[in-house]
C-alpha cells in the first residue's frame, strides 16, 4: 500500500493572527505571448506561517453535492444542484464512514459549468493573477454555491482589485502569494466587482493603488470571510500518481466533487503543452480531443503564476511519450481556469495531465527531453476554502485614521474580559505596514481612512449583551518619525442590535514613530427619566413642561474603567444657547426652562479615559 501525503491547511479566522506579514517580493515578467508572470519570493515569516498551520490527514469526506454527483456521475449537468445550504457544502456534514474512495467518485467533474462560477477573467497587464485565482474565482464561486447566487451577475462577483490593491504596495508590477490574498479576505472581507470595479489600465494609478475607503463599503465587505482554508499536496516522493484512479488523487477529486475550486501556483513558462489525443477504445473523450493540455514541466526555473482548478476528467489521454500507445499513467487530467481572457488555450481554460503532478513521471519509455519536476512552486499546495458568510454584521469596531502614509500604520484590536482578564486579539492584515507610500485613498497627502472590524473577528462568538463585559483596545502604531503623524479621530464600538454606540473621545494629537492604545470600555445607561415624561430615551414621544416650572432628571449608568461622572446638555431647535451642566458623580439634575420651545435633554456618562455614553429625552415647553 502506498504511503499518502495529503495535507490540510486549517486556518481559523478566530484563532490565527492574520496580521502576520506576507512581505512577498515579486516582480512581473512577460512571456513570449505577452502574458504577465511574477517572480514570487516568500520570506521566512511566510513559510513559518504556512508550516505552523499545516496538519496531515488521509481522508476527505464527500458532502451532499459530492454524494449527488457520485449517484448521478454527472460531468457537466447542473441538474437539481442549484442552491446548496452551508450544511450541504460543508465536509463536516457527512460522517467519516462516507469518506470518498477513488473508485466511487465520478469519472469527471466540471465546476465551471455551475451557475456559481463567474466565467473566465482577464488580469490584463497587472501582476494580479493570485487575486484573480483567490478572490475572483475561488471566493466568488464557493460563496455563490452556498447562497444560490449567479456568478454571471457582477454584484455576486468579488473584485480582485479589492485584494490586489491591498497587497501590491501600490505597484502594478508586483505579484503576491495566495496566502496574503486570503489573509486580506479573512481580515477585512471582500467587496463585489460592482462596488469596486477592476481595470488593468495602467494610465490611471487608482486602478492599482486605490483602497475603497468608506464605512459603508468596509461594513459591507465584513459579511464575507475565508473561514477555513484547506490544502492538499500530491505527487511527492512515495506518493506518485500511476493511473487515473490512483488513491493519491482522491482528495483533490473529492474536493472538486464537493463543488470547491482549488488554487495553486506554478512556474507557468516551464509548462510544455500538447493536445488531447483520441483514445479509440472509448468515445467519452471525443469532445475534448485536440484541446490544449500540459504534459510536463521542464524545470528551467521560470516565473510564477497562480491558477485555479475547476474540475477533472479521468477519460482524457495525453500521449506523453509519443508512442501512440495508451498507458494507464497517461490517462486523466485536471481542468484549469487561467486569468488571461477567453482567447487563451481552450477558451481561457487548459488541462494538466495527472502525470504532470508527479515529481517523477510514471510513464514508461519516456524520452530523455521530458525533464520532470513537480507541478507546484516550492512548498506549494492546492488550496480550497470553506468561507464564512453573514447576512449582516451588527456588532463592530469603527474607527477613522488620518495620515499621509498608510504603509507606516499597524493596527491591533484586543478584547479583554473585565472580570477574568482573558484577552483576544485581531491583527489587521490590511493595516499592517502595507499599501506603499500613499495615503488611505492611494494618493499623495493626508486623508481620512475609514475602517470597520466585525467584533466576531476579535472575540469569536461575542454576543451584543457581552460587549459591555470587555475592554476594547485599539492599538495604533506609526513606525516612522518623519513629521507626518498618524491621527486617530474616531473610535467606536457599535451595537446595532440594541441601537447603542460606545465611544472613546480621548484622541491624541498624533503619533509619529510611536504607539497609542485607546481603551473603549462600554458604558451602559441603565435608566434615564424626567419629570412629566413617560418616553423611553431616544424616543420621538416628548415630555412636557412649562416655562418657570422645574424639571428633575435622573440617570444611572454602569461600565467604563473608572468611576463615572454625569453631565447634562440641553439644546433647542430654535437658535438658543446650549445649556451644559457641570460634571457630577450624581446622576440627578434640575432644569428650569426660561423659554418655550422643543428641547433635547441629553445625559452623558463618562469615565476618565474618554469613554462616553449618551441618552436623550425630548421635551415640549410651553408658556
VENUR-V663774 format. One record per helix or strand. SS is the DSSP state (alpha for helix, beta for strand). FROM is the first residue (numbers start at 0). LEN is the number of residues. If there is no record, write none. Layout:
# VENUR-V663774
ss=SS from=FROM len=LEN
ss=SS from=FROM len=LEN
This chain:
# VENUR-V663774
ss=beta from=6 len=3
ss=beta from=24 len=6
ss=beta from=35 len=6
ss=alpha from=43 len=9
ss=beta from=53 len=3
ss=beta from=60 len=1
ss=alpha from=63 len=9
ss=alpha from=85 len=4
ss=alpha from=90 len=3
ss=alpha from=95 len=3
ss=beta from=98 len=1
ss=beta from=107 len=3
ss=alpha from=110 len=3
ss=beta from=121 len=1
ss=alpha from=128 len=19
ss=alpha from=153 len=3
ss=beta from=157 len=1
ss=alpha from=159 len=8
ss=beta from=173 len=1
ss=alpha from=177 len=11
ss=beta from=191 len=1
ss=alpha from=205 len=4
ss=alpha from=214 len=7
ss=beta from=223 len=9
ss=alpha from=246 len=11
ss=beta from=261 len=6
ss=alpha from=267 len=3
ss=beta from=270 len=5
ss=beta from=276 len=1
ss=alpha from=285 len=3
ss=beta from=291 len=6
ss=beta from=303 len=14
ss=alpha from=327 len=3
ss=beta from=330 len=7
ss=beta from=339 len=1
ss=beta from=345 len=1
ss=beta from=348 len=5
ss=alpha from=353 len=4
ss=beta from=381 len=8
ss=beta from=394 len=9
ss=alpha from=405 len=3
ss=beta from=408 len=9
ss=beta from=422 len=10
ss=beta from=446 len=8
ss=alpha from=454 len=3
ss=alpha from=463 len=6
ss=beta from=469 len=9
ss=beta from=485 len=10
ss=beta from=499 len=5
ss=beta from=510 len=1
ss=beta from=513 len=8
ss=beta from=522 len=8
ss=beta from=542 len=4
ss=beta from=549 len=10
ss=beta from=564 len=8
ss=beta from=578 len=2
ss=beta from=583 len=1
ss=beta from=587 len=5
ss=beta from=596 len=10
ss=beta from=610 len=12
